Amino acid sequence: MIEVLRLERTRVTDKSLPLLAGFPHLRELNLSRTRVTAAGIPSISALTSLVDLGLAGLLLMDESLAPLAGLTGLVRLDLSDNPVS
């Protein structure tokens, strides 16, 4: 059972994100500095076991983060290098 997935600085795109649903026990996910955009964020919101999520350097805006509100177990969220307020 995979609990940690570090994909930072890879060529992951929004198109790949629905595949993450196959990892229901994922606790840590790092997608920092990948090709993920705001359009891919809803796919991440289905990963309700996440406690640590890295989304640094994706150029995400405030409104694109709304789908993450359901991740109530999230303890750490890295949004550095994003134009959020």
Biopython code that builds the backbone (N, CA, C, O; Angstrom):
import numpy as np
from Bio.PDB.StructureBuilder import StructureBuilder

atoms = [
    (1, "MET", "N", (0.853, -1.169, 0.000)),
    (1, "MET", "CA", (0.000, 0.000, 0.000)),
    (1, "MET", "C", (0.902, 1.237, 0.000)),
    (1, "MET", "O", (1.743, 1.405, 0.883)),
    (2, "ILE", "N", (0.719, 2.083, -0.985)),
    (2, "ILE", "CA", (1.532, 3.296, -1.136)),
    (2, "ILE", "C", (0.902, 4.431, -0.330)),
    (2, "ILE", "O", (-0.278, 4.743, -0.484)),
    (3, "GLU", "N", (1.722, 5.042, 0.536)),
    (3, "GLU", "CA", (1.259, 6.147, 1.357)),
    (3, "GLU", "C", (1.946, 7.465, 1.013)),
    (3, "GLU", "O", (1.440, 8.534, 1.353)),
    (4, "VAL", "N", (3.092, 7.395, 0.344)),
    (4, "VAL", "CA", (3.864, 8.587, 0.011)),
    (4, "VAL", "C", (4.190, 8.564, -1.477)),
    (4, "VAL", "O", (4.674, 7.560, -1.999)),
    (5, "LEU", "N", (3.922, 9.678, -2.155)),
    (5, "LEU", "CA", (4.212, 9.784, -3.575)),
    (5, "LEU", "C", (4.819, 11.162, -3.825)),
    (5, "LEU", "O", (4.157, 12.185, -3.654)),
    (6, "ARG", "N", (6.082, 11.172, -4.231)),
    (6, "ARG", "CA", (6.791, 12.428, -4.476)),
    (6, "ARG", "C", (7.081, 12.547, -5.965)),
    (6, "ARG", "O", (7.961, 11.871, -6.498)),
    (7, "LEU", "N", (6.337, 13.404, -6.615)),
    (7, "LEU", "CA", (6.441, 13.577, -8.064)),
    (7, "LEU", "C", (6.964, 14.956, -8.435)),
    (7, "LEU", "O", (6.894, 15.350, -9.599)),
    (8, "GLU", "N", (7.490, 15.699, -7.457)),
    (8, "GLU", "CA", (7.959, 17.048, -7.733)),
    (8, "GLU", "C", (9.020, 17.044, -8.836)),
    (8, "GLU", "O", (9.846, 16.138, -8.951)),
    (9, "ARG", "N", (8.949, 18.104, -9.635)),
    (9, "ARG", "CA", (9.885, 18.323, -10.752)),
    (9, "ARG", "C", (9.838, 17.215, -11.809)),
    (9, "ARG", "O", (10.845, 16.924, -12.455)),
    (10, "THR", "N", (8.673, 16.605, -11.978)),
    (10, "THR", "CA", (8.486, 15.617, -13.038)),
    (10, "THR", "C", (7.560, 16.214, -14.097)),
    (10, "THR", "O", (7.147, 17.368, -13.981)),
    (11, "ARG", "N", (7.240, 15.449, -15.107)),
    (11, "ARG", "CA", (6.380, 15.937, -16.189)),
    (11, "ARG", "C", (4.914, 15.567, -15.991)),
    (11, "ARG", "O", (4.160, 15.476, -16.959)),
    (12, "VAL", "N", (4.516, 15.357, -14.764)),
    (12, "VAL", "CA", (3.119, 15.042, -14.457)),
    (12, "VAL", "C", (2.233, 16.194, -14.921)),
    (12, "VAL", "O", (2.571, 17.365, -14.748)),
    (13, "THR", "N", (1.096, 15.839, -15.511)),
    (13, "THR", "CA", (0.136, 16.842, -15.982)),
    (13, "THR", "C", (-1.244, 16.565, -15.380)),
    (13, "THR", "O", (-1.444, 15.564, -14.691)),
    (14, "ASP", "N", (-2.174, 17.451, -15.646)),
    (14, "ASP", "CA", (-3.556, 17.277, -15.184)),
    (14, "ASP", "C", (-4.141, 15.958, -15.687)),
    (14, "ASP", "O", (-4.923, 15.312, -14.989)),
    (15, "LYS", "N", (-3.768, 15.574, -16.872)),
    (15, "LYS", "CA", (-4.295, 14.353, -17.488)),
    (15, "LYS", "C", (-3.947, 13.107, -16.668)),
    (15, "LYS", "O", (-4.692, 12.128, -16.691)),
    (16, "SER", "N", (-2.833, 13.135, -15.949)),
    (16, "SER", "CA", (-2.390, 11.996, -15.141)),
    (16, "SER", "C", (-3.087, 11.907, -13.779)),
    (16, "SER", "O", (-3.152, 10.830, -13.187)),
    (17, "LEU", "N", (-3.595, 13.009, -13.294)),
    (17, "LEU", "CA", (-4.094, 13.067, -11.915)),
    (17, "LEU", "C", (-5.247, 12.124, -11.593)),
    (17, "LEU", "O", (-5.296, 11.640, -10.462)),
    (18, "PRO", "N", (-6.173, 11.829, -12.491)),
    (18, "PRO", "CA", (-7.226, 10.877, -12.135)),
    (18, "PRO", "C", (-6.681, 9.492, -11.753)),
    (18, "PRO", "O", (-7.359, 8.731, -11.063)),
    (19, "LEU", "N", (-5.475, 9.170, -12.193)),
    (19, "LEU", "CA", (-4.864, 7.886, -11.827)),
    (19, "LEU", "C", (-4.551, 7.803, -10.328)),
    (19, "LEU", "O", (-4.416, 6.709, -9.781)),
    (20, "LEU", "N", (-4.438, 8.949, -9.674)),
    (20, "LEU", "CA", (-4.148, 8.964, -8.242)),
    (20, "LEU", "C", (-5.281, 8.345, -7.418)),
    (20, "LEU", "O", (-5.059, 7.944, -6.276)),
    (21, "ALA", "N", (-6.463, 8.264, -7.970)),
    (21, "ALA", "CA", (-7.595, 7.645, -7.267)),
    (21, "ALA", "C", (-7.300, 6.181, -6.946)),
    (21, "ALA", "O", (-7.939, 5.597, -6.070)),
    (22, "GLY", "N", (-6.351, 5.595, -7.637)),
    (22, "GLY", "CA", (-5.953, 4.216, -7.375)),
    (22, "GLY", "C", (-5.088, 4.062, -6.132)),
    (22, "GLY", "O", (-4.672, 2.954, -5.796)),
    (23, "PHE", "N", (-4.816, 5.177, -5.444)),
    (23, "PHE", "CA", (-4.015, 5.153, -4.226)),
    (23, "PHE", "C", (-4.835, 5.703, -3.056)),
    (23, "PHE", "O", (-4.556, 6.803, -2.577)),
    (24, "PRO", "N", (-5.831, 4.966, -2.592)),
    (24, "PRO", "CA", (-6.747, 5.489, -1.566)),
    (24, "PRO", "C", (-6.112, 5.735, -0.200)),
    (24, "PRO", "O", (-6.700, 6.423, 0.635)),
    (25, "HIS", "N", (-4.922, 5.184, 0.041)),
    (25, "HIS", "CA", (-4.269, 5.357, 1.345)),
    (25, "HIS", "C", (-3.157, 6.391, 1.301)),
    (25, "HIS", "O", (-2.359, 6.484, 2.234)),
    (26, "LEU", "N", (-3.096, 7.162, 0.235)),
    (26, "LEU", "CA", (-2.055, 8.167, 0.067)),
    (26, "LEU", "C", (-2.156, 9.220, 1.157)),
    (26, "LEU", "O", (-3.201, 9.849, 1.331)),
    (27, "ARG", "N", (-1.065, 9.409, 1.889)),
    (27, "ARG", "CA", (-1.027, 10.390, 2.975)),
    (27, "ARG", "C", (-0.189, 11.615, 2.604)),
    (27, "ARG", "O", (-0.464, 12.723, 3.063)),
    (28, "GLU", "N", (0.828, 11.409, 1.777)),
    (28, "GLU", "CA", (1.690, 12.510, 1.359)),
    (28, "GLU", "C", (1.789, 12.520, -0.158)),
    (28, "GLU", "O", (2.047, 11.490, -0.782)),
    (29, "LEU", "N", (1.580, 13.694, -0.745)),
    (29, "LEU", "CA", (1.662, 13.857, -2.193)),
    (29, "LEU", "C", (2.367, 15.165, -2.488)),
    (29, "LEU", "O", (1.963, 16.222, -2.002)),
    (30, "ASN", "N", (3.423, 15.092, -3.286)),
    (30, "ASN", "CA", (4.129, 16.308, -3.686)),
    (30, "ASN", "C", (4.087, 16.426, -5.198)),
    (30, "ASN", "O", (4.657, 15.605, -5.917)),
    (31, "LEU", "N", (3.406, 17.457, -5.668)),
    (31, "LEU", "CA", (3.290, 17.756, -7.097)),
    (31, "LEU", "C", (3.949, 19.096, -7.420)),
    (31, "LEU", "O", (3.666, 19.688, -8.462)),
    (32, "SER", "N", (4.804, 19.566, -6.559)),
    (32, "SER", "CA", (5.447, 20.862, -6.743)),
    (32, "SER", "C", (6.270, 20.905, -8.019)),
    (32, "SER", "O", (6.957, 19.953, -8.387)),
    (33, "ARG", "N", (6.169, 22.053, -8.675)),
    (33, "ARG", "CA", (6.951, 22.336, -9.884)),
    (33, "ARG", "C", (6.782, 21.276, -10.974)),
    (33, "ARG", "O", (7.736, 20.882, -11.646)),
    (34, "THR", "N", (5.541, 20.834, -11.121)),
    (34, "THR", "CA", (5.186, 19.919, -12.205)),
    (34, "THR", "C", (4.383, 20.716, -13.236)),
    (34, "THR", "O", (4.372, 21.947, -13.200)),
    (35, "ARG", "N", (3.725, 20.028, -14.138)),
    (35, "ARG", "CA", (2.903, 20.690, -15.153)),
    (35, "ARG", "C", (1.425, 20.690, -14.781)),
    (35, "ARG", "O", (0.563, 20.898, -15.636)),
    (36, "VAL", "N", (1.138, 20.459, -13.515)),
    (36, "VAL", "CA", (-0.235, 20.476, -13.011)),
    (36, "VAL", "C", (-0.732, 21.930, -13.005)),
    (36, "VAL", "O", (0.006, 22.853, -12.660)),
    (37, "THR", "N", (-1.998, 22.107, -13.396)),
    (37, "THR", "CA", (-2.612, 23.437, -13.410)),
    (37, "THR", "C", (-3.857, 23.438, -12.514)),
    (37, "THR", "O", (-4.190, 22.427, -11.896)),
    (38, "ALA", "N", (-4.519, 24.560, -12.456)),
    (38, "ALA", "CA", (-5.751, 24.682, -11.675)),
    (38, "ALA", "C", (-6.795, 23.659, -12.107)),
    (38, "ALA", "O", (-7.600, 23.215, -11.289)),
    (39, "ALA", "N", (-6.789, 23.288, -13.366)),
    (39, "ALA", "CA", (-7.775, 22.325, -13.874)),
    (39, "ALA", "C", (-7.614, 20.942, -13.241)),
    (39, "ALA", "O", (-8.566, 20.162, -13.227)),
    (40, "GLY", "N", (-6.441, 20.627, -12.723)),
    (40, "GLY", "CA", (-6.208, 19.325, -12.114)),
    (40, "GLY", "C", (-6.524, 19.239, -10.634)),
    (40, "GLY", "O", (-6.592, 18.142, -10.081)),
    (41, "ILE", "N", (-6.718, 20.361, -9.990)),
    (41, "ILE", "CA", (-6.942, 20.382, -8.536)),
    (41, "ILE", "C", (-8.168, 19.570, -8.111)),
    (41, "ILE", "O", (-8.087, 18.910, -7.075)),
    (42, "PRO", "N", (-9.283, 19.564, -8.818)),
    (42, "PRO", "CA", (-10.413, 18.731, -8.393)),
    (42, "PRO", "C", (-10.069, 17.242, -8.280)),
    (42, "PRO", "O", (-10.655, 16.549, -7.448)),
    (43, "SER", "N", (-9.159, 16.743, -9.072)),
    (43, "SER", "CA", (-8.750, 15.330, -8.961)),
    (43, "SER", "C", (-8.060, 15.061, -7.637)),
    (43, "SER", "O", (-8.191, 13.974, -7.073)),
    (44, "ILE", "N", (-7.327, 16.043, -7.140)),
    (44, "ILE", "CA", (-6.622, 15.892, -5.865)),
    (44, "ILE", "C", (-7.603, 15.884, -4.703)),
    (44, "ILE", "O", (-7.362, 15.228, -3.690)),
    (45, "SER", "N", (-8.692, 16.599, -4.841)),
    (45, "SER", "CA", (-9.658, 16.709, -3.738)),
    (45, "SER", "C", (-10.298, 15.370, -3.369)),
    (45, "SER", "O", (-10.873, 15.240, -2.289)),
    (46, "ALA", "N", (-10.205, 14.397, -4.234)),
    (46, "ALA", "CA", (-10.759, 13.074, -3.941)),
    (46, "ALA", "C", (-9.853, 12.251, -3.027)),
    (46, "ALA", "O", (-10.259, 11.193, -2.546)),
    (47, "LEU", "N", (-8.644, 12.721, -2.787)),
    (47, "LEU", "CA", (-7.668, 11.981, -1.969)),
    (47, "LEU", "C", (-7.824, 12.367, -0.498)),
    (47, "LEU", "O", (-6.993, 13.088, 0.055)),
    (48, "THR", "N", (-8.867, 11.893, 0.110)),
    (48, "THR", "CA", (-9.249, 12.334, 1.459)),
    (48, "THR", "C", (-8.332, 11.848, 2.570)),
    (48, "THR", "O", (-8.491, 12.281, 3.712)),
    (49, "SER", "N", (-7.384, 10.972, 2.284)),
    (49, "SER", "CA", (-6.438, 10.510, 3.304)),
    (49, "SER", "C", (-5.205, 11.405, 3.404)),
    (49, "SER", "O", (-4.354, 11.192, 4.267)),
    (50, "LEU", "N", (-5.104, 12.403, 2.530)),
    (50, "LEU", "CA", (-3.915, 13.258, 2.524)),
    (50, "LEU", "C", (-3.771, 14.056, 3.810)),
    (50, "LEU", "O", (-4.736, 14.625, 4.321)),
    (51, "VAL", "N", (-2.539, 14.087, 4.324)),
    (51, "VAL", "CA", (-2.201, 14.957, 5.449)),
    (51, "VAL", "C", (-1.132, 15.966, 5.042)),
    (51, "VAL", "O", (-0.945, 16.975, 5.721)),
    (52, "ASP", "N", (-0.431, 15.705, 3.943)),
    (52, "ASP", "CA", (0.660, 16.566, 3.470)),
    (52, "ASP", "C", (0.553, 16.691, 1.948)),
    (52, "ASP", "O", (0.587, 15.692, 1.230)),
    (53, "LEU", "N", (0.423, 17.925, 1.471)),
    (53, "LEU", "CA", (0.259, 18.158, 0.043)),
    (53, "LEU", "C", (1.170, 19.277, -0.412)),
    (53, "LEU", "O", (1.102, 20.388, 0.114)),
    (54, "GLY", "N", (2.023, 18.994, -1.386)),
    (54, "GLY", "CA", (2.931, 19.983, -1.943)),
    (54, "GLY", "C", (2.480, 20.428, -3.318)),
    (54, "GLY", "O", (2.408, 19.630, -4.252)),
    (55, "LEU", "N", (2.174, 21.723, -3.433)),
    (55, "LEU", "CA", (1.729, 22.308, -4.699)),
    (55, "LEU", "C", (2.539, 23.567, -5.020)),
    (55, "LEU", "O", (2.017, 24.489, -5.646)),
    (56, "ALA", "N", (3.783, 23.615, -4.608)),
    (56, "ALA", "CA", (4.619, 24.800, -4.814)),
    (56, "ALA", "C", (4.931, 25.003, -6.288)),
    (56, "ALA", "O", (5.122, 24.045, -7.038)),
    (57, "GLY", "N", (4.979, 26.268, -6.689)),
    (57, "GLY", "CA", (5.408, 26.628, -8.019)),
    (57, "GLY", "C", (4.495, 26.214, -9.152)),
    (57, "GLY", "O", (4.973, 25.965, -10.259)),
    (58, "LEU", "N", (3.192, 26.131, -8.912)),
    (58, "LEU", "CA", (2.248, 25.724, -9.957)),
    (58, "LEU", "C", (1.460, 26.892, -10.537)),
    (58, "LEU", "O", (0.625, 26.686, -11.418)),
    (59, "LEU", "N", (1.704, 28.099, -10.071)),
    (59, "LEU", "CA", (0.988, 29.295, -10.525)),
    (59, "LEU", "C", (-0.508, 29.213, -10.257)),
    (59, "LEU", "O", (-1.320, 29.647, -11.075)),
    (60, "LEU", "N", (-0.865, 28.656, -9.112)),
    (60, "LEU", "CA", (-2.269, 28.535, -8.716)),
    (60, "LEU", "C", (-2.761, 29.838, -8.106)),
    (60, "LEU", "O", (-2.023, 30.523, -7.399)),
    (61, "MET", "N", (-4.015, 30.173, -8.387)),
    (61, "MET", "CA", (-4.651, 31.360, -7.832)),
    (61, "MET", "C", (-5.581, 30.924, -6.688)),
    (61, "MET", "O", (-5.902, 29.743, -6.560)),
    (62, "ASP", "N", (-6.003, 31.871, -5.872)),
    (62, "ASP", "CA", (-6.874, 31.579, -4.730)),
    (62, "ASP", "C", (-8.094, 30.732, -5.107)),
    (62, "ASP", "O", (-8.387, 29.730, -4.456)),
    (63, "GLU", "N", (-8.795, 31.142, -6.157)),
    (63, "GLU", "CA", (-10.038, 30.464, -6.528)),
    (63, "GLU", "C", (-9.825, 29.019, -6.965)),
    (63, "GLU", "O", (-10.753, 28.215, -6.887)),
    (64, "SER", "N", (-8.644, 28.679, -7.413)),
    (64, "SER", "CA", (-8.391, 27.305, -7.857)),
    (64, "SER", "C", (-8.216, 26.341, -6.689)),
    (64, "SER", "O", (-8.188, 25.126, -6.887)),
    (65, "LEU", "N", (-8.098, 26.870, -5.477)),
    (65, "LEU", "CA", (-7.872, 26.025, -4.304)),
    (65, "LEU", "C", (-9.156, 25.590, -3.614)),
    (65, "LEU", "O", (-9.109, 24.744, -2.721)),
    (66, "ALA", "N", (-10.290, 26.138, -3.995)),
    (66, "ALA", "CA", (-11.571, 25.820, -3.352)),
    (66, "ALA", "C", (-11.854, 24.316, -3.279)),
    (66, "ALA", "O", (-12.365, 23.863, -2.255)),
    (67, "PRO", "N", (-11.551, 23.520, -4.308)),
    (67, "PRO", "CA", (-11.832, 22.085, -4.217)),
    (67, "PRO", "C", (-11.069, 21.364, -3.097)),
    (67, "PRO", "O", (-11.442, 20.256, -2.709)),
    (68, "LEU", "N", (-10.015, 21.979, -2.582)),
    (68, "LEU", "CA", (-9.234, 21.342, -1.513)),
    (68, "LEU", "C", (-9.886, 21.491, -0.139)),
    (68, "LEU", "O", (-9.406, 20.901, 0.829)),
    (69, "ALA", "N", (-10.946, 22.250, -0.033)),
    (69, "ALA", "CA", (-11.608, 22.485, 1.253)),
    (69, "ALA", "C", (-12.096, 21.193, 1.900)),
    (69, "ALA", "O", (-12.220, 21.125, 3.123)),
    (70, "GLY", "N", (-12.368, 20.191, 1.115)),
    (70, "GLY", "CA", (-12.842, 18.918, 1.657)),
    (70, "GLY", "C", (-11.747, 18.038, 2.237)),
    (70, "GLY", "O", (-12.037, 16.989, 2.812)),
    (71, "LEU", "N", (-10.497, 18.449, 2.095)),
    (71, "LEU", "CA", (-9.386, 17.664, 2.653)),
    (71, "LEU", "C", (-9.186, 18.056, 4.117)),
    (71, "LEU", "O", (-8.216, 18.730, 4.464)),
    (72, "THR", "N", (-10.097, 17.633, 4.947)),
    (72, "THR", "CA", (-10.127, 18.068, 6.353)),
    (72, "THR", "C", (-8.993, 17.502, 7.198)),
    (72, "THR", "O", (-8.717, 18.022, 8.279)),
    (73, "GLY", "N", (-8.340, 16.462, 6.734)),
    (73, "GLY", "CA", (-7.221, 15.892, 7.485)),
    (73, "GLY", "C", (-5.883, 16.499, 7.124)),
    (73, "GLY", "O", (-4.854, 16.102, 7.671)),
    (74, "LEU", "N", (-5.881, 17.462, 6.207)),
    (74, "LEU", "CA", (-4.643, 18.075, 5.739)),
    (74, "LEU", "C", (-3.976, 18.851, 6.865)),
    (74, "LEU", "O", (-4.588, 19.735, 7.465)),
    (75, "VAL", "N", (-2.720, 18.521, 7.152)),
    (75, "VAL", "CA", (-1.957, 19.195, 8.193)),
    (75, "VAL", "C", (-0.967, 20.175, 7.578)),
    (75, "VAL", "O", (-0.702, 21.235, 8.144)),
    (76, "ARG", "N", (-0.422, 19.820, 6.417)),
    (76, "ARG", "CA", (0.576, 20.660, 5.749)),
    (76, "ARG", "C", (0.184, 20.849, 4.289)),
    (76, "ARG", "O", (-0.118, 19.891, 3.578)),
    (77, "LEU", "N", (0.198, 22.114, 3.861)),
    (77, "LEU", "CA", (-0.096, 22.464, 2.473)),
    (77, "LEU", "C", (0.950, 23.466, 2.018)),
    (77, "LEU", "O", (0.986, 24.593, 2.512)),
    (78, "ASP", "N", (1.801, 23.068, 1.084)),
    (78, "ASP", "CA", (2.857, 23.942, 0.576)),
    (78, "ASP", "C", (2.376, 24.620, -0.698)),
    (78, "ASP", "O", (2.229, 23.979, -1.738)),
    (79, "LEU", "N", (2.134, 25.917, -0.606)),
    (79, "LEU", "CA", (1.708, 26.724, -1.744)),
    (79, "LEU", "C", (2.750, 27.789, -2.090)),
    (79, "LEU", "O", (2.430, 28.780, -2.747)),
    (80, "SER", "N", (3.975, 27.592, -1.657)),
    (80, "SER", "CA", (5.015, 28.590, -1.937)),
    (80, "SER", "C", (5.184, 28.764, -3.445)),
    (80, "SER", "O", (4.942, 27.844, -4.227)),
    (81, "ASP", "N", (5.598, 29.947, -3.824)),
    (81, "ASP", "CA", (5.802, 30.305, -5.234)),
    (81, "ASP", "C", (4.535, 30.191, -6.075)),
    (81, "ASP", "O", (4.589, 29.822, -7.248)),
    (82, "ASN", "N", (3.398, 30.511, -5.465)),
    (82, "ASN", "CA", (2.103, 30.614, -6.144)),
    (82, "ASN", "C", (1.553, 32.007, -5.855)),
    (82, "ASN", "O", (1.784, 32.541, -4.770)),
    (83, "PRO", "N", (0.838, 32.604, -6.793)),
    (83, "PRO", "CA", (0.287, 33.939, -6.565)),
    (83, "PRO", "C", (-1.025, 33.897, -5.762)),
    (83, "PRO", "O", (-2.064, 34.358, -6.233)),
    (84, "VAL", "N", (-0.960, 33.341, -4.554)),
    (84, "VAL", "CA", (-2.136, 33.291, -3.677)),
    (84, "VAL", "C", (-1.986, 34.336, -2.579)),
    (84, "VAL", "O", (-0.877, 34.745, -2.235)),
    (85, "SER", "N", (-3.111, 34.754, -2.042)),
    (85, "SER", "CA", (-3.047, 35.789, -0.984)),
    (85, "SER", "C", (-3.058, 35.161, 0.387)),
    (85, "SER", "O", (-3.010, 35.872, 1.392)),
]
sb = StructureBuilder()
sb.init_structure("model")
sb.init_model(0)
sb.init_chain("A")
sb.init_seg("    ")
for serial, (resi, resn, name, xyz) in enumerate(atoms, 1):
    if name == "N":
        sb.init_residue(resn, " ", resi, " ")
    sb.init_atom(name, np.array(xyz, "f"), 0.0, 1.0, " ", f" {name:<3s}", serial, name[0])
structure = sb.get_structure()
